[in-house]
């Protein structure tokens, strides 16, 4: 498994611990399947997925059925992720079971010694974490009306001890948010979102440069980000000096599957 994937795996583990501590729910659970983990954070959570299955070897049809049963008995979408480290059998098994590819995500990496960061006086550490979390979590709504419990996702991120929540306000209102998560010698740029009324002002680019500067000041060696392929977030990261390292695929089993 690549180091960037180990960092993401550790981040998901700590967020799962955070949600069980801050918002305990009887449906929350995790299982280990084929070297990966299926985690159910709670009803409607966009974090519910199976990750890193197949990183330790071949995946069987029974492995996939365990994941399907795990999520089906708790409700909500049934999702899995395949990466460059996944055994080829994972994609074959998911495809045979009826899963469909719904998104290609690119993981970008950067050597902080070769990058230019810039602290921005507009960027501040968030103090109203509920408002900050809602502003960031709305990106998961994909343009639809956010679900009633969308705050939970933001609160989970903000409650993770390694996360630094940042924001830019305009005239007292949150305009853009982002977070920095450090694990060992790698910093992750996560939870970036600009509210619709504030877009087109370069706020996310400013937040990226600011976080790069914070990491450089802390002596961190590498930075990573994960974006939807071809998205504005990806373009912002590329402009800041990160480079696409590898892709991963998000799969979902249709409701009738």
TAPE-V254636 format. One record per backbone hydrogen bond with DSSP energy under -0.5 kcal/mol. NH is the residue of the N-H (numbers start at 1). CO is the residue of the C=O. If there is no record, write none. Layout:
BEGIN
((NH & CO) (NH & CO))
END
This chain:
BEGIN
((5 & 2) (6 & 2) (7 & 3) (8 & 4) (9 & 5) (10 & 6) (11 & 7) (12 & 8) (13 & 9) (14 & 10) (15 & 11) (16 & 12) (17 & 13) (18 & 14) (19 & 15) (20 & 16) (21 & 17) (22 & 18) (23 & 19) (28 & 25) (29 & 40) (31 & 38) (33 & 31) (33 & 36) (36 & 33) (37 & 51) (38 & 31) (39 & 37) (39 & 49) (40 & 29) (41 & 39) (45 & 42) (48 & 45) (49 & 39) (49 & 47) (50 & 79) (51 & 37) (54 & 34) (55 & 52) (56 & 34) (64 & 60) (65 & 61) (66 & 62) (67 & 63) (68 & 64) (69 & 65) (70 & 66) (71 & 67) (72 & 68) (73 & 69) (74 & 71) (75 & 71) (78 & 253) (79 & 77) (80 & 251) (81 & 50) (82 & 249) (86 & 83) (87 & 54) (90 & 87) (91 & 87) (92 & 88) (93 & 89) (94 & 90) (95 & 91) (96 & 92) (97 & 93) (98 & 94) (98 & 95) (99 & 94) (100 & 252) (102 & 100) (102 & 250) (103 & 250) (105 & 103) (105 & 248) (106 & 227) (107 & 246) (108 & 106) (108 & 225) (109 & 243) (110 & 223) (112 & 110) (112 & 221) (114 & 111) (115 & 112) (117 & 115) (118 & 209) (121 & 119) (123 & 120) (124 & 167) (126 & 165) (129 & 127) (132 & 128) (133 & 129) (134 & 130) (135 & 131) (136 & 132) (137 & 133) (138 & 134) (139 & 136) (140 & 137) (141 & 138) (142 & 139) (144 & 141) (150 & 147) (152 & 149) (153 & 150) (154 & 150) (155 & 151) (156 & 152) (157 & 153) (158 & 154) (159 & 155) (160 & 157) (163 & 160) (164 & 180) (165 & 163) (166 & 178) (167 & 124) (168 & 176) (169 & 122) (170 & 173) (173 & 170) (175 & 168) (176 & 168) (177 & 193) (178 & 166) (179 & 190) (180 & 164) (181 & 188) (182 & 162) (183 & 186) (186 & 183) (187 & 222) (188 & 181) (189 & 224) (190 & 179) (190 & 188) (193 & 177) (195 & 175) (198 & 195) (199 & 196) (201 & 198) (206 & 202) (207 & 203) (208 & 204) (209 & 205) (210 & 206) (211 & 207) (212 & 208) (213 & 209) (214 & 210) (215 & 211) (216 & 212) (217 & 213) (218 & 214) (219 & 216) (220 & 215) (221 & 185) (222 & 185) (223 & 110) (224 & 187) (225 & 108) (226 & 189) (227 & 106) (229 & 104) (231 & 228) (235 & 231) (236 & 232) (237 & 233) (238 & 234) (239 & 235) (240 & 236) (241 & 238) (242 & 237) (243 & 109) (245 & 107) (246 & 107) (248 & 105) (249 & 82) (250 & 103) (251 & 80) (251 & 249) (252 & 100) (253 & 78) (254 & 98) (254 & 252) (257 & 254))
END
